């Protein structure tokens, strides 16, 4: 079954992407699926994210994201209809988990990995979030 998604990328170029729906169980994400997810991700260090946020915000998208505190090796995984906006709200201390904002203030190093739902092969963003959480946060400290 084919599903058509509109995706807004980078400078606002709208592209129509056809993809086959993939009904996967994200409870047990295979190693191959983890590698595929890692290839789709867009990883940014916190400083780069904050610097380029105005441009990124124009190209915001529906999907999932993983915030990594590399100083403490802690993870936060979530999904949103506006990934970059929600991440910025978390980094600014306006959304939970507030501990991320406190850790930023304490000087911890962060990065964010963002994956658009369109092109991911997942049917909805919750399914993508579960797969991302399985790939990154399983057995690790979480916020």
PyMOL CGO cylinders between C-alpha atoms (Angstrom):
from pymol import cmd
from pymol.cgo import CYLINDER

trace = [
    CYLINDER, 0.00, 0.00, 0.00, 1.44, 3.38, -0.98, 0.3, 1, 1, 1, 1, 1, 1,
    CYLINDER, 1.44, 3.38, -0.98, 1.19, 6.49, 1.15, 0.3, 1, 1, 1, 1, 1, 1,
    CYLINDER, 1.19, 6.49, 1.15, 2.01, 9.99, -0.15, 0.3, 1, 1, 1, 1, 1, 1,
    CYLINDER, 2.01, 9.99, -0.15, 3.61, 12.45, 2.19, 0.3, 1, 1, 1, 1, 1, 1,
    CYLINDER, 3.61, 12.45, 2.19, 4.59, 16.09, 1.77, 0.3, 1, 1, 1, 1, 1, 1,
    CYLINDER, 4.59, 16.09, 1.77, 7.87, 16.97, 3.36, 0.3, 1, 1, 1, 1, 1, 1,
    CYLINDER, 7.87, 16.97, 3.36, 9.35, 20.37, 3.88, 0.3, 1, 1, 1, 1, 1, 1,
    CYLINDER, 9.35, 20.37, 3.88, 13.15, 20.19, 3.68, 0.3, 1, 1, 1, 1, 1, 1,
    CYLINDER, 13.15, 20.19, 3.68, 15.89, 22.70, 4.39, 0.3, 1, 1, 1, 1, 1, 1,
    CYLINDER, 15.89, 22.70, 4.39, 15.13, 25.96, 2.62, 0.3, 1, 1, 1, 1, 1, 1,
    CYLINDER, 15.13, 25.96, 2.62, 11.46, 25.23, 2.20, 0.3, 1, 1, 1, 1, 1, 1,
    CYLINDER, 11.46, 25.23, 2.20, 11.55, 23.09, -0.92, 0.3, 1, 1, 1, 1, 1, 1,
    CYLINDER, 11.55, 23.09, -0.92, 8.41, 21.00, -1.04, 0.3, 1, 1, 1, 1, 1, 1,
    CYLINDER, 8.41, 21.00, -1.04, 8.91, 17.51, -2.39, 0.3, 1, 1, 1, 1, 1, 1,
    CYLINDER, 8.91, 17.51, -2.39, 6.39, 14.78, -2.97, 0.3, 1, 1, 1, 1, 1, 1,
    CYLINDER, 6.39, 14.78, -2.97, 7.73, 11.44, -1.80, 0.3, 1, 1, 1, 1, 1, 1,
    CYLINDER, 7.73, 11.44, -1.80, 6.07, 8.11, -2.48, 0.3, 1, 1, 1, 1, 1, 1,
    CYLINDER, 6.07, 8.11, -2.48, 6.86, 5.38, -0.04, 0.3, 1, 1, 1, 1, 1, 1,
    CYLINDER, 6.86, 5.38, -0.04, 5.52, 1.99, 0.85, 0.3, 1, 1, 1, 1, 1, 1,
    CYLINDER, 5.52, 1.99, 0.85, 3.94, 1.77, 4.26, 0.3, 1, 1, 1, 1, 1, 1,
    CYLINDER, 3.94, 1.77, 4.26, 5.98, -0.30, 6.60, 0.3, 1, 1, 1, 1, 1, 1,
    CYLINDER, 5.98, -0.30, 6.60, 4.10, -1.96, 9.39, 0.3, 1, 1, 1, 1, 1, 1,
    CYLINDER, 4.10, -1.96, 9.39, 6.88, -2.91, 11.77, 0.3, 1, 1, 1, 1, 1, 1,
    CYLINDER, 6.88, -2.91, 11.77, 6.86, -3.76, 15.40, 0.3, 1, 1, 1, 1, 1, 1,
    CYLINDER, 6.86, -3.76, 15.40, 9.13, -1.22, 17.01, 0.3, 1, 1, 1, 1, 1, 1,
    CYLINDER, 9.13, -1.22, 17.01, 9.28, -3.14, 20.28, 0.3, 1, 1, 1, 1, 1, 1,
    CYLINDER, 9.28, -3.14, 20.28, 12.16, -5.22, 18.89, 0.3, 1, 1, 1, 1, 1, 1,
    CYLINDER, 12.16, -5.22, 18.89, 14.07, -3.09, 16.44, 0.3, 1, 1, 1, 1, 1, 1,
    CYLINDER, 14.07, -3.09, 16.44, 16.64, -5.17, 14.57, 0.3, 1, 1, 1, 1, 1, 1,
    CYLINDER, 16.64, -5.17, 14.57, 20.27, -4.11, 14.23, 0.3, 1, 1, 1, 1, 1, 1,
    CYLINDER, 20.27, -4.11, 14.23, 19.68, -3.47, 10.53, 0.3, 1, 1, 1, 1, 1, 1,
    CYLINDER, 19.68, -3.47, 10.53, 16.72, -1.21, 11.36, 0.3, 1, 1, 1, 1, 1, 1,
    CYLINDER, 16.72, -1.21, 11.36, 18.82, 0.67, 13.96, 0.3, 1, 1, 1, 1, 1, 1,
    CYLINDER, 18.82, 0.67, 13.96, 21.49, 1.33, 11.31, 0.3, 1, 1, 1, 1, 1, 1,
    CYLINDER, 21.49, 1.33, 11.31, 18.81, 2.47, 8.84, 0.3, 1, 1, 1, 1, 1, 1,
    CYLINDER, 18.81, 2.47, 8.84, 17.38, 4.88, 11.41, 0.3, 1, 1, 1, 1, 1, 1,
    CYLINDER, 17.38, 4.88, 11.41, 20.84, 6.23, 12.18, 0.3, 1, 1, 1, 1, 1, 1,
    CYLINDER, 20.84, 6.23, 12.18, 21.37, 6.91, 8.46, 0.3, 1, 1, 1, 1, 1, 1,
    CYLINDER, 21.37, 6.91, 8.46, 18.10, 8.92, 8.33, 0.3, 1, 1, 1, 1, 1, 1,
    CYLINDER, 18.10, 8.92, 8.33, 18.91, 11.05, 11.33, 0.3, 1, 1, 1, 1, 1, 1,
    CYLINDER, 18.91, 11.05, 11.33, 20.04, 14.61, 11.25, 0.3, 1, 1, 1, 1, 1, 1,
    CYLINDER, 20.04, 14.61, 11.25, 22.39, 15.02, 14.24, 0.3, 1, 1, 1, 1, 1, 1,
    CYLINDER, 22.39, 15.02, 14.24, 23.25, 18.48, 15.48, 0.3, 1, 1, 1, 1, 1, 1,
    CYLINDER, 23.25, 18.48, 15.48, 25.27, 19.64, 18.46, 0.3, 1, 1, 1, 1, 1, 1,
    CYLINDER, 25.27, 19.64, 18.46, 23.29, 21.97, 20.72, 0.3, 1, 1, 1, 1, 1, 1,
    CYLINDER, 23.29, 21.97, 20.72, 25.39, 25.01, 19.79, 0.3, 1, 1, 1, 1, 1, 1,
    CYLINDER, 25.39, 25.01, 19.79, 24.80, 24.45, 16.07, 0.3, 1, 1, 1, 1, 1, 1,
    CYLINDER, 24.80, 24.45, 16.07, 21.11, 23.82, 16.65, 0.3, 1, 1, 1, 1, 1, 1,
    CYLINDER, 21.11, 23.82, 16.65, 20.71, 27.10, 18.56, 0.3, 1, 1, 1, 1, 1, 1,
    CYLINDER, 20.71, 27.10, 18.56, 22.75, 29.04, 16.00, 0.3, 1, 1, 1, 1, 1, 1,
    CYLINDER, 22.75, 29.04, 16.00, 20.75, 27.74, 13.02, 0.3, 1, 1, 1, 1, 1, 1,
    CYLINDER, 20.75, 27.74, 13.02, 17.34, 27.48, 14.70, 0.3, 1, 1, 1, 1, 1, 1,
    CYLINDER, 17.34, 27.48, 14.70, 15.71, 30.36, 12.75, 0.3, 1, 1, 1, 1, 1, 1,
    CYLINDER, 15.71, 30.36, 12.75, 16.56, 28.64, 9.44, 0.3, 1, 1, 1, 1, 1, 1,
    CYLINDER, 16.56, 28.64, 9.44, 15.69, 25.18, 10.78, 0.3, 1, 1, 1, 1, 1, 1,
    CYLINDER, 15.69, 25.18, 10.78, 12.34, 26.40, 12.08, 0.3, 1, 1, 1, 1, 1, 1,
    CYLINDER, 12.34, 26.40, 12.08, 11.26, 27.36, 8.55, 0.3, 1, 1, 1, 1, 1, 1,
    CYLINDER, 11.26, 27.36, 8.55, 11.87, 23.73, 7.54, 0.3, 1, 1, 1, 1, 1, 1,
    CYLINDER, 11.87, 23.73, 7.54, 10.23, 22.16, 10.60, 0.3, 1, 1, 1, 1, 1, 1,
    CYLINDER, 10.23, 22.16, 10.60, 8.63, 18.75, 10.16, 0.3, 1, 1, 1, 1, 1, 1,
    CYLINDER, 8.63, 18.75, 10.16, 6.60, 16.01, 11.80, 0.3, 1, 1, 1, 1, 1, 1,
    CYLINDER, 6.60, 16.01, 11.80, 8.73, 13.23, 13.22, 0.3, 1, 1, 1, 1, 1, 1,
    CYLINDER, 8.73, 13.23, 13.22, 10.70, 12.04, 16.21, 0.3, 1, 1, 1, 1, 1, 1,
    CYLINDER, 10.70, 12.04, 16.21, 13.81, 13.27, 17.95, 0.3, 1, 1, 1, 1, 1, 1,
    CYLINDER, 13.81, 13.27, 17.95, 16.35, 12.09, 20.49, 0.3, 1, 1, 1, 1, 1, 1,
    CYLINDER, 16.35, 12.09, 20.49, 18.15, 14.52, 22.78, 0.3, 1, 1, 1, 1, 1, 1,
    CYLINDER, 18.15, 14.52, 22.78, 21.44, 13.17, 24.12, 0.3, 1, 1, 1, 1, 1, 1,
    CYLINDER, 21.44, 13.17, 24.12, 23.29, 14.54, 27.14, 0.3, 1, 1, 1, 1, 1, 1,
    CYLINDER, 23.29, 14.54, 27.14, 26.75, 13.26, 26.26, 0.3, 1, 1, 1, 1, 1, 1,
    CYLINDER, 26.75, 13.26, 26.26, 28.20, 14.47, 29.58, 0.3, 1, 1, 1, 1, 1, 1,
    CYLINDER, 28.20, 14.47, 29.58, 25.96, 12.08, 31.53, 0.3, 1, 1, 1, 1, 1, 1,
    CYLINDER, 25.96, 12.08, 31.53, 25.01, 9.68, 28.68, 0.3, 1, 1, 1, 1, 1, 1,
    CYLINDER, 25.01, 9.68, 28.68, 21.30, 10.35, 29.29, 0.3, 1, 1, 1, 1, 1, 1,
    CYLINDER, 21.30, 10.35, 29.29, 18.62, 10.27, 26.58, 0.3, 1, 1, 1, 1, 1, 1,
    CYLINDER, 18.62, 10.27, 26.58, 15.22, 11.83, 25.98, 0.3, 1, 1, 1, 1, 1, 1,
    CYLINDER, 15.22, 11.83, 25.98, 13.18, 10.58, 23.02, 0.3, 1, 1, 1, 1, 1, 1,
    CYLINDER, 13.18, 10.58, 23.02, 9.90, 12.11, 21.87, 0.3, 1, 1, 1, 1, 1, 1,
    CYLINDER, 9.90, 12.11, 21.87, 7.85, 12.90, 18.78, 0.3, 1, 1, 1, 1, 1, 1,
    CYLINDER, 7.85, 12.90, 18.78, 6.09, 16.02, 17.58, 0.3, 1, 1, 1, 1, 1, 1,
    CYLINDER, 6.09, 16.02, 17.58, 4.31, 17.61, 14.65, 0.3, 1, 1, 1, 1, 1, 1,
    CYLINDER, 4.31, 17.61, 14.65, 6.99, 20.34, 14.86, 0.3, 1, 1, 1, 1, 1, 1,
    CYLINDER, 6.99, 20.34, 14.86, 10.21, 18.62, 15.89, 0.3, 1, 1, 1, 1, 1, 1,
    CYLINDER, 10.21, 18.62, 15.89, 12.57, 21.62, 15.89, 0.3, 1, 1, 1, 1, 1, 1,
    CYLINDER, 12.57, 21.62, 15.89, 10.10, 23.89, 17.68, 0.3, 1, 1, 1, 1, 1, 1,
    CYLINDER, 10.10, 23.89, 17.68, 9.45, 21.35, 20.43, 0.3, 1, 1, 1, 1, 1, 1,
    CYLINDER, 9.45, 21.35, 20.43, 13.17, 20.67, 20.89, 0.3, 1, 1, 1, 1, 1, 1,
    CYLINDER, 13.17, 20.67, 20.89, 13.80, 24.42, 21.21, 0.3, 1, 1, 1, 1, 1, 1,
    CYLINDER, 13.80, 24.42, 21.21, 11.06, 24.68, 23.83, 0.3, 1, 1, 1, 1, 1, 1,
    CYLINDER, 11.06, 24.68, 23.83, 12.73, 21.87, 25.81, 0.3, 1, 1, 1, 1, 1, 1,
    CYLINDER, 12.73, 21.87, 25.81, 16.19, 23.43, 25.47, 0.3, 1, 1, 1, 1, 1, 1,
    CYLINDER, 16.19, 23.43, 25.47, 14.72, 26.78, 26.62, 0.3, 1, 1, 1, 1, 1, 1,
    CYLINDER, 14.72, 26.78, 26.62, 13.17, 25.24, 29.74, 0.3, 1, 1, 1, 1, 1, 1,
    CYLINDER, 13.17, 25.24, 29.74, 9.57, 25.84, 28.59, 0.3, 1, 1, 1, 1, 1, 1,
    CYLINDER, 9.57, 25.84, 28.59, 8.65, 22.13, 28.24, 0.3, 1, 1, 1, 1, 1, 1,
    CYLINDER, 8.65, 22.13, 28.24, 9.40, 19.00, 30.21, 0.3, 1, 1, 1, 1, 1, 1,
    CYLINDER, 9.40, 19.00, 30.21, 11.74, 17.46, 31.05, 0.3, 1, 1, 1, 1, 1, 1,
    CYLINDER, 11.74, 17.46, 31.05, 13.00, 20.57, 32.83, 0.3, 1, 1, 1, 1, 1, 1,
    CYLINDER, 13.00, 20.57, 32.83, 16.11, 18.67, 33.95, 0.3, 1, 1, 1, 1, 1, 1,
    CYLINDER, 16.11, 18.67, 33.95, 17.51, 19.08, 30.42, 0.3, 1, 1, 1, 1, 1, 1,
    CYLINDER, 17.51, 19.08, 30.42, 17.44, 22.87, 30.78, 0.3, 1, 1, 1, 1, 1, 1,
    CYLINDER, 17.44, 22.87, 30.78, 19.11, 22.63, 34.22, 0.3, 1, 1, 1, 1, 1, 1,
    CYLINDER, 19.11, 22.63, 34.22, 21.81, 20.36, 32.79, 0.3, 1, 1, 1, 1, 1, 1,
    CYLINDER, 21.81, 20.36, 32.79, 22.43, 22.84, 29.95, 0.3, 1, 1, 1, 1, 1, 1,
    CYLINDER, 22.43, 22.84, 29.95, 22.81, 25.59, 32.57, 0.3, 1, 1, 1, 1, 1, 1,
    CYLINDER, 22.81, 25.59, 32.57, 25.29, 23.35, 34.43, 0.3, 1, 1, 1, 1, 1, 1,
    CYLINDER, 25.29, 23.35, 34.43, 27.44, 23.11, 31.28, 0.3, 1, 1, 1, 1, 1, 1,
    CYLINDER, 27.44, 23.11, 31.28, 26.60, 19.60, 30.05, 0.3, 1, 1, 1, 1, 1, 1,
    CYLINDER, 26.60, 19.60, 30.05, 27.08, 18.85, 26.34, 0.3, 1, 1, 1, 1, 1, 1,
    CYLINDER, 27.08, 18.85, 26.34, 24.02, 18.00, 24.25, 0.3, 1, 1, 1, 1, 1, 1,
    CYLINDER, 24.02, 18.00, 24.25, 23.13, 16.92, 20.74, 0.3, 1, 1, 1, 1, 1, 1,
    CYLINDER, 23.13, 16.92, 20.74, 19.81, 16.31, 19.03, 0.3, 1, 1, 1, 1, 1, 1,
    CYLINDER, 19.81, 16.31, 19.03, 18.98, 13.70, 16.44, 0.3, 1, 1, 1, 1, 1, 1,
    CYLINDER, 18.98, 13.70, 16.44, 15.85, 14.36, 14.37, 0.3, 1, 1, 1, 1, 1, 1,
    CYLINDER, 15.85, 14.36, 14.37, 14.11, 12.03, 11.91, 0.3, 1, 1, 1, 1, 1, 1,
    CYLINDER, 14.11, 12.03, 11.91, 11.18, 13.15, 9.73, 0.3, 1, 1, 1, 1, 1, 1,
    CYLINDER, 11.18, 13.15, 9.73, 8.19, 10.83, 9.64, 0.3, 1, 1, 1, 1, 1, 1,
    CYLINDER, 8.19, 10.83, 9.64, 8.01, 11.22, 5.86, 0.3, 1, 1, 1, 1, 1, 1,
    CYLINDER, 8.01, 11.22, 5.86, 10.56, 8.91, 4.33, 0.3, 1, 1, 1, 1, 1, 1,
    CYLINDER, 10.56, 8.91, 4.33, 11.11, 6.94, 7.55, 0.3, 1, 1, 1, 1, 1, 1,
    CYLINDER, 11.11, 6.94, 7.55, 8.93, 4.00, 6.55, 0.3, 1, 1, 1, 1, 1, 1,
    CYLINDER, 8.93, 4.00, 6.55, 6.83, 4.26, 9.73, 0.3, 1, 1, 1, 1, 1, 1,
    CYLINDER, 6.83, 4.26, 9.73, 3.08, 4.79, 9.67, 0.3, 1, 1, 1, 1, 1, 1,
    CYLINDER, 3.08, 4.79, 9.67, 2.86, 7.36, 12.47, 0.3, 1, 1, 1, 1, 1, 1,
    CYLINDER, 2.86, 7.36, 12.47, 5.19, 9.39, 14.65, 0.3, 1, 1, 1, 1, 1, 1,
    CYLINDER, 5.19, 9.39, 14.65, 4.52, 7.33, 17.80, 0.3, 1, 1, 1, 1, 1, 1,
    CYLINDER, 4.52, 7.33, 17.80, 5.72, 4.22, 16.00, 0.3, 1, 1, 1, 1, 1, 1,
    CYLINDER, 5.72, 4.22, 16.00, 8.82, 6.11, 14.85, 0.3, 1, 1, 1, 1, 1, 1,
    CYLINDER, 8.82, 6.11, 14.85, 9.41, 7.38, 18.41, 0.3, 1, 1, 1, 1, 1, 1,
    CYLINDER, 9.41, 7.38, 18.41, 9.25, 3.84, 19.80, 0.3, 1, 1, 1, 1, 1, 1,
    CYLINDER, 9.25, 3.84, 19.80, 11.76, 2.66, 17.21, 0.3, 1, 1, 1, 1, 1, 1,
    CYLINDER, 11.76, 2.66, 17.21, 14.08, 5.58, 17.94, 0.3, 1, 1, 1, 1, 1, 1,
    CYLINDER, 14.08, 5.58, 17.94, 13.80, 4.94, 21.67, 0.3, 1, 1, 1, 1, 1, 1,
    CYLINDER, 13.80, 4.94, 21.67, 14.59, 1.27, 21.13, 0.3, 1, 1, 1, 1, 1, 1,
    CYLINDER, 14.59, 1.27, 21.13, 17.59, 2.18, 18.97, 0.3, 1, 1, 1, 1, 1, 1,
    CYLINDER, 17.59, 2.18, 18.97, 19.10, 4.72, 21.35, 0.3, 1, 1, 1, 1, 1, 1,
    CYLINDER, 19.10, 4.72, 21.35, 17.67, 4.65, 24.85, 0.3, 1, 1, 1, 1, 1, 1,
    CYLINDER, 17.67, 4.65, 24.85, 17.14, 0.96, 25.62, 0.3, 1, 1, 1, 1, 1, 1,
    CYLINDER, 17.14, 0.96, 25.62, 19.05, 0.09, 28.77, 0.3, 1, 1, 1, 1, 1, 1,
    CYLINDER, 19.05, 0.09, 28.77, 20.43, 3.63, 29.15, 0.3, 1, 1, 1, 1, 1, 1,
    CYLINDER, 20.43, 3.63, 29.15, 19.71, 6.46, 31.55, 0.3, 1, 1, 1, 1, 1, 1,
    CYLINDER, 19.71, 6.46, 31.55, 16.69, 8.52, 30.51, 0.3, 1, 1, 1, 1, 1, 1,
    CYLINDER, 16.69, 8.52, 30.51, 15.18, 11.86, 31.40, 0.3, 1, 1, 1, 1, 1, 1,
]
cmd.load_cgo(trace, "trace")
